[in-house]
Amino acid sequence: SVQGGSLLWALNLPFVFGPVGGGQTAPPIARRYFGAEWRAEHLRTRLTRLIAVSPLHRVMARRAAVVCATNNQTARLMKRLGAARVEMMLDSGLPEVLVAGQVPGRSGDTLKVLWVGRLLKRKALRLALESVAALNVPVHLTVVGDGPDAALLGGWIDELGLHGKVSAVGRIPWLDVMQLYREQDIFLFTSMRDSFGSQLLEAAAQGLPIVCLDHQGAGDFLPDDATFKVPLRTEATLATDVAAALERFAGLDAGARELMGQSALAFAENHTWTAKVKGYLQFYQEVRVP
């Protein structure tokens, strides 16, 4: 992370820093989803902003030959610190065998939505549930993952009237998660603060279109023709805006859904570990000592 930084510049050798995130902060409209944890999140935001005036971070940035950033907020912070060259690169990757050869066939009147992640406040599962509750089409949400908010999930389902519309499977083996990607219609990513999210690559690798918030790594990297990116307008409209994106997808014909899935696959193919190694080696070649 940019907070931790690095002292490798002190070796007086060409120094490539990253891929690094950590410069992203939760938007103010996310406050309701953090609840009592917002105070700690707000403190993290203030500390992150102080990095811009840290002498040690400034030296690190200026001594780096290349900084690889996982989102634009981190990239802007590194440039502000004085980094001469900042490149955008994800810290997530895929084994080539994981990328499906084709978009799985999907059918049925019920929109099948998948949410995968740690059940933490900053991942905003509550927003996903509110969005599903606001939908005007038949829908079923599958939630994969565990964490502190698992204890709240049942109460949220009761409050929002989502019985029969949500399945919470907890933490399951990775291969079972991969199978779920292939069985769903769309992947929903509601994180309020994330460098990117490796589950986004996993979903894309199975030809699954994505709905995400239009910020941080998800907004920066995911292709527009595979993703419905939801603008962060106001706290009051956030859930209904996500619901509108899901309904827009539900209204697409089979051909349009197929095209979105194909675009997701193409994106995943560009983010295999083999492709990423080539990118790293190119940086090293450019900055190496003669």
Secondary structure, 3 states (H helix, E strand, C coil): CCCCCCCHHHHCCCCEEEEECCCCCCCHHHHHHHHHHHHHHHHHHHHHHHHHHCHHHHHHHHHCCEEEECCHHHHHHHHHHCCCCEEECCCCCECHHHCCCCCCCCCCCCEEEEEECCCCHHHCHHHHHHHHHCCCCCEEEEEECCCCCHHHHHHHHHHHCCCCCEEEEECCCHHHHHHHHHHCCEEEECCCCCCCCHHHHHHHHCCCCEEEECCHHHHHHCCHHHEEEECCCCCCCHHHHHHHHHHHHHCCCHHHHHHHHHHHHHHHHCCEHHHHHHHHHHHHHHHCCC
